[in-house]
Amino acid sequence: MDVEEAVLKRYEMAAREVEVGLCVPVRYDRSLLEVIPDEIIRKDYGCGDPSRYVREGETVLDIGSGSGKACYIISQIVGPSGTVIGVDFNEEMLELARRYQSAVGQQLGYHNVEFRRGKIQNLMLNLDLVEEYLARHPVQSVSDLSRLREFEERISQEQPLIPNESIDLIVSNCVLNLVRPEDKRKLFSEMYRVLKRGGRIAISDIVSDEAVPDHLRADPELWSGCVSGAFQEEELLRAFEEAKFYGIRIEEMRAEPYQTIEGIEFRSVTVTAYKGKEGPCIERNQAVLYRGPWKQVVDDDNHVLPRGVRVAVCDKTYQLYCKPPYQDQFILIPPREEVPLENAGVFDCARTERRHPRETKGMDYKVTQDSSNGCGPGSACCP
Protein backbone atom coordinates (compact mmCIF):
# COMPACT_ATOMS: atom_id res chain seq x y z
CA MET A 1 0.00 0.00 0.00
CA ASP A 2 1.47 3.39 -0.98
CA VAL A 3 1.17 6.42 1.30
CA GLU A 4 -1.63 8.08 -0.67
CA GLU A 5 -3.81 4.98 -0.45
CA ALA A 6 -3.02 4.64 3.26
CA VAL A 7 -4.06 8.25 3.88
CA LEU A 8 -7.27 7.80 1.89
CA LYS A 9 -8.31 4.64 3.74
CA ARG A 10 -7.43 5.97 7.18
CA TYR A 11 -9.41 9.18 6.76
CA GLU A 12 -12.34 7.31 5.24
CA MET A 13 -12.48 5.34 8.50
CA ALA A 14 -11.99 8.52 10.54
CA ALA A 15 -15.01 10.05 8.81
CA ARG A 16 -17.10 7.08 9.98
CA GLU A 17 -15.70 6.61 13.48
CA VAL A 18 -13.80 9.11 15.61
CA GLU A 19 -10.05 8.42 15.82
CA VAL A 20 -8.72 10.35 18.80
CA GLY A 21 -5.03 9.82 17.99
CA LEU A 22 -5.23 11.80 14.75
CA CYS A 23 -5.48 15.22 16.36
CA VAL A 24 -3.64 17.64 18.63
CA PRO A 25 -5.92 19.39 21.19
CA VAL A 26 -6.65 22.94 20.05
CA ARG A 27 -8.62 25.70 21.76
CA TYR A 28 -11.11 27.41 19.44
CA ASP A 29 -13.37 30.40 20.04
CA ARG A 30 -16.34 28.57 21.53
CA SER A 31 -18.82 31.12 20.15
CA LEU A 32 -17.82 30.06 16.63
CA LEU A 33 -18.56 26.39 17.39
CA GLU A 34 -22.19 26.86 18.44
CA VAL A 35 -23.66 26.48 14.92
CA ILE A 36 -21.42 23.53 13.98
CA PRO A 37 -22.91 20.03 14.41
CA ASP A 38 -21.27 17.85 17.03
CA GLU A 39 -20.42 15.14 14.48
CA ILE A 40 -18.25 17.56 12.51
CA ILE A 41 -16.47 18.76 15.65
CA ARG A 42 -15.79 15.20 16.86
CA LYS A 43 -14.46 14.08 13.47
CA ASP A 44 -12.19 17.06 12.90
CA TYR A 45 -8.47 16.20 12.83
CA GLY A 46 -5.93 19.00 13.08
CA CYS A 47 -3.01 20.41 14.99
CA GLY A 48 -3.57 24.18 15.09
CA ASP A 49 -6.01 27.02 14.48
CA PRO A 50 -5.14 28.97 11.31
CA SER A 51 -8.61 30.58 11.40
CA ARG A 52 -7.28 33.25 13.76
CA TYR A 53 -5.49 34.85 10.77
CA VAL A 54 -8.69 35.34 8.74
CA ARG A 55 -10.17 38.79 8.03
CA GLU A 56 -13.71 39.87 7.27
CA GLY A 57 -14.77 39.85 3.60
CA GLU A 58 -11.95 37.61 2.37
CA THR A 59 -12.03 34.69 -0.04
CA VAL A 60 -10.44 31.85 1.93
CA LEU A 61 -9.32 28.45 0.63
CA ASP A 62 -8.98 25.55 3.09
CA ILE A 63 -6.83 22.85 1.51
CA GLY A 64 -7.52 19.45 3.02
CA SER A 65 -10.77 20.70 4.55
CA GLY A 66 -11.79 17.32 5.99
CA SER A 67 -15.01 17.42 8.02
CA GLY A 68 -15.47 21.12 7.22
CA LYS A 69 -15.08 22.40 10.76
CA ALA A 70 -12.50 25.06 9.87
CA CYS A 71 -14.59 26.17 6.88
CA TYR A 72 -17.67 26.69 9.06
CA ILE A 73 -15.61 28.60 11.64
CA ILE A 74 -14.04 30.79 8.95
CA SER A 75 -17.40 31.42 7.27
CA GLN A 76 -18.47 33.32 10.40
CA ILE A 77 -15.27 35.40 10.45
CA VAL A 78 -15.37 36.44 6.78
CA GLY A 79 -19.11 37.10 7.10
CA PRO A 80 -21.69 37.30 4.32
CA SER A 81 -19.37 39.40 2.14
CA GLY A 82 -16.69 36.69 2.22
CA THR A 83 -16.35 33.26 0.63
CA VAL A 84 -14.95 29.98 1.94
CA ILE A 85 -13.88 27.11 -0.31
CA GLY A 86 -12.93 23.73 1.12
CA VAL A 87 -10.95 21.29 -1.05
CA ASP A 88 -10.50 17.64 -0.13
CA PHE A 89 -9.76 14.38 -1.96
CA ASN A 90 -11.57 12.09 0.45
CA GLU A 91 -15.19 11.41 -0.57
CA GLU A 92 -16.22 10.30 2.94
CA MET A 93 -14.97 13.53 4.47
CA LEU A 94 -16.59 15.63 1.74
CA GLU A 95 -19.90 13.87 2.28
CA LEU A 96 -19.70 14.63 6.01
CA ALA A 97 -18.87 18.31 5.39
CA ARG A 98 -21.61 18.75 2.78
CA ARG A 99 -24.25 16.94 4.85
CA TYR A 100 -24.70 19.93 7.17
CA GLN A 101 -23.96 22.71 4.67
CA SER A 102 -27.55 23.89 4.24
CA ALA A 103 -28.40 23.67 7.95
CA VAL A 104 -25.36 25.68 9.05
CA GLY A 105 -26.05 28.34 6.43
CA GLN A 106 -29.66 28.65 7.57
CA GLN A 107 -28.56 29.18 11.17
CA LEU A 108 -26.07 31.86 10.12
CA GLY A 109 -28.52 33.55 7.78
CA TYR A 110 -26.20 33.32 4.76
CA HIS A 111 -24.52 30.65 2.64
CA ASN A 112 -20.87 31.39 1.85
CA VAL A 113 -19.24 27.93 2.04
CA GLU A 114 -18.72 25.37 -0.71
CA PHE A 115 -16.76 22.14 -0.88
CA ARG A 116 -14.91 20.92 -3.98
CA ARG A 117 -13.24 17.58 -4.63
CA GLY A 118 -9.60 17.68 -5.69
CA LYS A 119 -6.05 16.92 -4.71
CA ILE A 120 -4.35 19.79 -2.94
CA GLN A 121 -1.23 19.30 -5.06
CA ASN A 122 -3.34 19.81 -8.20
CA LEU A 123 -5.81 22.62 -7.63
CA MET A 124 -6.50 22.81 -11.37
CA LEU A 125 -8.37 19.51 -11.69
CA ASN A 126 -11.97 19.26 -10.47
CA LEU A 127 -12.45 15.60 -9.59
CA ASP A 128 -16.24 15.91 -9.37
CA LEU A 129 -16.24 16.74 -13.09
CA VAL A 130 -13.94 13.77 -13.73
CA GLU A 131 -16.34 11.47 -11.87
CA GLU A 132 -19.24 12.74 -14.00
CA TYR A 133 -17.24 12.12 -17.17
CA LEU A 134 -16.33 8.57 -16.11
CA ALA A 135 -19.96 7.77 -15.37
CA ARG A 136 -20.75 8.58 -19.00
CA HIS A 137 -17.51 7.33 -20.56
CA PRO A 138 -16.00 4.43 -18.57
CA VAL A 139 -12.37 3.65 -19.40
CA GLN A 140 -12.17 0.28 -21.12
CA SER A 141 -9.20 0.77 -23.45
CA VAL A 142 -6.00 2.72 -23.95
CA SER A 143 -7.90 4.99 -26.33
CA ASP A 144 -10.48 5.68 -23.62
CA LEU A 145 -7.69 6.50 -21.20
CA SER A 146 -6.19 8.93 -23.70
CA ARG A 147 -9.55 10.68 -24.12
CA LEU A 148 -9.87 10.90 -20.34
CA ARG A 149 -6.49 12.61 -20.10
CA GLU A 150 -7.50 15.05 -22.83
CA PHE A 151 -10.72 15.81 -20.93
CA GLU A 152 -8.78 16.42 -17.70
CA GLU A 153 -6.41 18.79 -19.47
CA ARG A 154 -9.27 20.71 -21.07
CA ILE A 155 -11.32 21.20 -17.90
CA SER A 156 -8.17 22.13 -15.97
CA GLN A 157 -7.72 25.04 -18.36
CA GLU A 158 -11.37 25.95 -18.99
CA GLN A 159 -12.90 25.13 -15.57
CA PRO A 160 -10.08 25.03 -13.04
CA LEU A 161 -10.99 23.82 -9.58
CA ILE A 162 -9.35 26.99 -8.18
CA PRO A 163 -8.53 29.73 -10.73
CA ASN A 164 -5.26 31.66 -10.81
CA GLU A 165 -4.91 34.52 -8.31
CA SER A 166 -8.42 34.14 -6.89
CA ILE A 167 -7.71 33.59 -3.17
CA ASP A 168 -6.91 36.10 -0.40
CA LEU A 169 -5.84 33.53 2.21
CA ILE A 170 -5.01 29.82 2.16
CA VAL A 171 -5.37 27.89 5.40
CA SER A 172 -4.52 24.28 6.08
CA ASN A 173 -4.55 22.18 9.21
CA CYS A 174 -2.24 19.16 9.45
CA VAL A 175 -2.46 18.17 5.78
CA LEU A 176 0.78 19.13 3.98
CA ASN A 177 2.63 16.25 5.65
CA LEU A 178 0.19 13.74 4.10
CA VAL A 179 1.18 14.53 0.51
CA ARG A 180 3.58 12.15 -1.25
CA PRO A 181 7.20 13.40 -1.32
CA GLU A 182 7.29 13.63 -5.12
CA ASP A 183 4.21 15.91 -5.08
CA LYS A 184 5.23 18.35 -2.37
CA ARG A 185 7.03 20.82 -4.65
CA LYS A 186 3.90 20.96 -6.85
CA LEU A 187 1.79 21.52 -3.74
CA PHE A 188 3.66 24.70 -2.82
CA SER A 189 3.61 25.87 -6.43
CA GLU A 190 -0.16 25.41 -6.55
CA MET A 191 -0.67 27.39 -3.34
CA TYR A 192 1.32 30.21 -4.84
CA ARG A 193 -0.57 30.07 -8.15
CA VAL A 194 -4.05 30.48 -6.68
CA LEU A 195 -3.19 33.32 -4.29
CA LYS A 196 -3.79 36.90 -5.31
CA ARG A 197 -0.80 39.23 -5.32
CA GLY A 198 -0.62 40.38 -1.72
CA GLY A 199 -2.35 37.19 -0.58
CA ARG A 200 -1.03 35.06 2.23
CA ILE A 201 -1.05 31.63 3.85
CA ALA A 202 -1.64 30.43 7.41
CA ILE A 203 -0.62 26.80 7.71
CA SER A 204 -0.68 24.55 10.77
CA ASP A 205 1.24 21.31 10.33
CA ILE A 206 3.50 18.74 11.98
CA VAL A 207 7.29 19.10 11.73
CA SER A 208 10.16 17.00 13.03
CA ASP A 209 13.19 18.27 14.91
CA GLU A 210 15.44 15.80 13.05
CA ALA A 211 15.42 14.29 9.59
CA VAL A 212 13.05 11.31 9.40
CA PRO A 213 14.92 8.12 8.34
CA ASP A 214 13.77 6.12 5.31
CA HIS A 215 12.44 3.16 7.29
CA LEU A 216 9.99 5.45 9.11
CA ARG A 217 9.00 7.23 5.90
CA ALA A 218 8.20 3.85 4.34
CA ASP A 219 5.67 3.04 7.08
CA PRO A 220 2.13 3.79 5.74
CA GLU A 221 0.63 3.74 9.23
CA LEU A 222 3.02 6.41 10.47
CA TRP A 223 2.58 8.42 7.28
CA SER A 224 -1.20 8.46 7.47
CA GLY A 225 -0.88 9.36 11.16
CA CYS A 226 0.76 12.72 10.26
CA VAL A 227 4.18 11.59 11.44
CA SER A 228 6.63 10.13 8.96
CA GLY A 229 5.67 12.52 6.13
CA ALA A 230 6.42 15.55 8.31
CA PHE A 231 8.81 18.21 7.09
CA GLN A 232 11.92 18.75 9.15
CA GLU A 233 11.58 22.21 10.77
CA GLU A 234 14.00 23.99 8.43
CA GLU A 235 12.71 22.14 5.35
CA LEU A 236 9.19 23.48 5.78
CA LEU A 237 10.38 27.09 5.81
CA ARG A 238 12.74 26.42 2.91
CA ALA A 239 9.86 25.00 0.87
CA PHE A 240 7.97 28.27 1.25
CA GLU A 241 11.08 30.24 0.28
CA GLU A 242 11.63 28.14 -2.84
CA ALA A 243 8.01 28.71 -3.86
CA LYS A 244 8.72 32.51 -3.76
CA PHE A 245 6.79 33.31 -0.59
CA TYR A 246 8.20 36.10 1.58
CA GLY A 247 7.74 37.37 5.13
CA ILE A 248 7.72 33.78 6.39
CA ARG A 249 7.10 33.61 10.12
CA ILE A 250 6.66 30.85 12.69
CA GLU A 251 3.62 32.07 14.60
CA GLU A 252 3.44 29.18 17.04
CA MET A 253 5.43 26.06 17.88
CA ARG A 254 4.09 23.65 20.48
CA ALA A 255 6.50 22.97 23.33
CA GLU A 256 5.24 19.43 23.83
CA PRO A 257 5.69 16.93 20.98
CA TYR A 258 2.67 15.41 19.24
CA GLN A 259 4.63 12.15 19.13
CA THR A 260 8.20 11.01 19.75
CA ILE A 261 9.51 8.06 17.73
CA GLU A 262 13.08 6.72 18.03
CA GLY A 263 14.02 9.94 19.81
CA ILE A 264 12.70 12.15 16.98
CA GLU A 265 10.18 14.70 18.20
CA PHE A 266 7.18 15.64 16.04
CA ARG A 267 5.33 18.79 17.02
CA SER A 268 2.77 21.25 15.70
CA VAL A 269 3.73 24.59 14.17
CA THR A 270 1.75 27.40 12.55
CA VAL A 271 3.45 29.38 9.77
CA THR A 272 2.34 32.50 7.91
CA ALA A 273 3.78 33.87 4.65
CA TYR A 274 2.93 36.26 1.82
CA LYS A 275 2.88 36.40 -1.98
CA GLY A 276 3.79 39.38 -4.14
CA LYS A 277 7.43 40.45 -4.12
CA GLU A 278 7.92 39.99 -7.87
CA GLY A 279 8.44 42.98 -10.11
CA PRO A 280 11.15 45.27 -11.48
CA CYS A 281 13.64 47.02 -9.23
CA ILE A 282 13.47 50.75 -9.88
CA GLU A 283 15.30 53.67 -8.30
CA ARG A 284 13.15 56.33 -6.62
CA ASN A 285 15.70 57.54 -4.02
CA GLN A 286 13.95 55.84 -1.12
CA ALA A 287 15.64 54.63 2.05
CA VAL A 288 14.68 52.51 5.04
CA LEU A 289 16.05 52.51 8.56
CA TYR A 290 15.80 49.30 10.58
CA ARG A 291 14.63 50.07 14.12
CA GLY A 292 16.18 47.06 15.95
CA PRO A 293 16.46 45.32 18.38
CA TRP A 294 18.92 43.13 16.44
CA LYS A 295 22.23 44.64 15.41
CA GLN A 296 21.37 43.82 11.81
CA VAL A 297 18.98 41.63 9.82
CA VAL A 298 18.93 40.07 6.35
CA ASP A 299 15.68 39.95 4.37
CA ASP A 300 14.51 37.30 1.88
CA ASP A 301 16.27 39.11 -0.98
CA ASN A 302 19.57 39.27 0.94
CA HIS A 303 19.36 42.97 1.74
CA VAL A 304 21.56 43.53 4.81
CA LEU A 305 19.92 46.05 7.12
CA PRO A 306 22.06 47.33 10.03
CA ARG A 307 20.18 48.84 12.94
CA GLY A 308 19.77 52.62 12.70
CA VAL A 309 21.36 52.94 9.25
CA ARG A 310 19.70 54.48 6.18
CA VAL A 311 19.82 51.75 3.55
CA ALA A 312 19.06 52.29 -0.13
CA VAL A 313 16.23 50.10 -1.44
CA CYS A 314 14.28 49.83 -4.66
CA ASP A 315 10.68 50.98 -4.88
CA LYS A 316 9.38 47.38 -4.75
CA THR A 317 11.19 46.65 -1.48
CA TYR A 318 10.16 50.01 -0.06
CA GLN A 319 6.49 49.23 -0.77
CA LEU A 320 6.80 45.76 0.82
CA TYR A 321 8.21 47.27 4.00
CA CYS A 322 5.11 49.51 4.23
CA LYS A 323 2.92 46.43 4.79
CA PRO A 324 2.72 43.39 7.07
CA PRO A 325 4.73 41.69 8.34
CA TYR A 326 7.40 44.40 8.13
CA GLN A 327 5.73 47.77 8.71
CA ASP A 328 6.54 48.05 12.43
CA GLN A 329 10.22 47.20 11.97
CA PHE A 330 11.31 50.09 9.73
CA ILE A 331 11.31 53.84 9.50
CA LEU A 332 10.50 54.65 5.88
CA ILE A 333 12.32 57.62 4.37
CA PRO A 334 10.78 58.92 1.14
CA PRO A 335 12.59 61.40 -1.12
CA ARG A 336 11.87 65.10 -0.52
CA GLU A 337 10.70 65.28 -4.14
CA GLU A 338 8.94 62.17 -5.39
CA VAL A 339 10.46 60.53 -8.44
CA PRO A 340 7.65 59.76 -10.97
CA LEU A 341 7.53 56.15 -12.10
CA GLU A 342 8.06 57.17 -15.72
CA ASN A 343 11.29 58.93 -14.76
CA ALA A 344 12.63 56.20 -12.46
CA GLY A 345 15.79 54.37 -13.44
CA VAL A 346 16.91 50.83 -12.70
CA PHE A 347 17.96 50.01 -9.14
CA ASP A 348 20.68 47.44 -8.53
CA CYS A 349 19.12 45.25 -5.82
CA ALA A 350 22.50 43.72 -5.10
CA ARG A 351 23.36 47.10 -3.60
CA THR A 352 23.49 47.08 0.18
CA GLU A 353 25.04 50.53 0.56
CA ARG A 354 23.92 53.24 2.86
CA ARG A 355 21.70 55.89 1.35
CA HIS A 356 23.31 59.30 1.81
CA PRO A 357 20.71 61.77 3.10
CA ARG A 358 21.45 63.98 0.08
CA GLU A 359 20.08 61.27 -2.19
CA THR A 360 16.67 61.60 -0.60
CA LYS A 361 16.77 65.33 0.15
CA GLY A 362 18.34 66.28 -3.19
CA MET A 363 21.90 67.33 -3.90
CA ASP A 364 20.86 70.99 -4.23
CA TYR A 365 18.95 71.08 -0.97
CA LYS A 366 20.37 74.17 0.84
CA VAL A 367 17.63 75.10 3.31
CA THR A 368 18.67 76.77 6.56
CA GLN A 369 16.09 76.93 9.29
CA ASP A 370 16.54 77.95 12.92
CA SER A 371 14.36 77.00 15.85
CA SER A 372 13.29 80.52 16.83
CA ASN A 373 9.65 79.74 16.10
CA GLY A 374 9.82 76.23 17.43
CA CYS A 375 9.17 74.64 20.76
CA GLY A 376 11.11 75.99 23.74
CA PRO A 377 10.81 77.03 27.38
CA GLY A 378 7.76 79.20 27.87
CA SER A 379 6.16 78.31 24.54
CA ALA A 380 2.67 76.87 24.24
CA CYS A 381 3.96 73.36 23.58
CA CYS A 382 6.67 73.40 26.29
CA PRO A 383 5.34 75.33 29.32
Secondary structure by P-SEA (a helix, b strand, c coil): ccaaaaaaaaaaaaaacccccccccccccccccccccaaaaaaccccccccccccccccccccccccaaaaaaaaaaacccbbbbbbbccaaaaaaaacaaaaaaaaaccccbbbbbcccccccccaaaaaaaaaacccccaaaaaaaaaaaaaaaaaccccccccccbbbbccccccccccaaaaaaaaaaaaccccbbbbbbbbbbcccccccccccaaaaaacccccccaaaaaaaaaaaccccccccccccccccccccbbbbbbbbbbccccbbbbbbcbbbbbbccccccccccccccccccccccccaaaaaaaaccccccccccccccccccccccccccccccccccccccccccccccccccccccccccccc
